[in-house]
Amino acid sequence: MDVLYFAWVRERIGIPKEQVQTSAATVADLVDELRSREDRYAAAFEDLAALRVALDQELTDFNAPLEGVREVAFFPPMTGG
């Protein structure tokens, strides 16, 4: 699946997107796998309360299942103005 990173998440990880092969059942499981990769991932996913996630461009939560998902996007909360 494609994993996309936006704003400061992208800055901490150092790439805008990547292809990830995973056996994760949920978004939270995927985050755990990514955190264990390198310190830069651990830093980006340190505080999940500061992140939002979308699966195939639909906002969801970290308990959402990944079965059949083609794209996961991580980003900080959006603000209006």
N, C-alpha and C positions, 0 to 999 in steps of 0.2 A: 504494500500500500504506500501511497505518497503521504509523507508527513511534512506539513508546512509550519513555519515559524514566522511570527510577525512581531514588529516593534522591538522592544527590549529583549524578548525571548530570542529572536533572531540574532540580536547583537551578542548575547551571552553565549549562544551555541556557535555562532560564526558562519552559519549557512542559512539560506532562505527555505530550502526544502531538501528532502532526501527520500529515497526508496528504502523502506524498512520491511524486512522479513520478520514476522513475529508469530509467536504462539499465544500471545496475550488474548484473554477472553474479554476484557473490558479496557476502557481507556485508562483506568487506574493501574491495571496490570502493565499496560504499555509504558506508562510513565515510570513505573518501577524498573522496567527493563532499560529504558533510556537513562535513567539516573545512574544505573550501575555501569554504564559505558565508560564515562569519563567525568572529571570534575566539572567541566563546562556544562554538561547536561544536569548534573546534580545542582549546580548553581541556578540554572534556568528554571528548574522544577522544585526549588526549595520551598516555596510557599504557594500551594495550589489555590488558596483563597484569593490570590492575586492574579489568577489565570482563568480564562474561559476556553472552552473547547467546542469545535464544530465537527460533526461527522457528515461527510458529503454535503457540506455547506448548510447544515442545519444545526443550530445551537442545541447543545445537550449538556449532560453532566458527566462527571468522571466515573460513574458507575455504569454508563451506557455500554452495551455489548458491541464488539467490533466485527462480529460475523457479517460478511458480505460488504463491509465498508471498503471503499476505494481510497478515501482521502480523510485525513485527520488534520485539523488545523488548531494550533495553540496561539493564543493572543491575550493581551491584557484587556480588562474591561474597557468598553468604548464609552466615551463621554460626549455629551451634546454641547452645543455652544452657539 
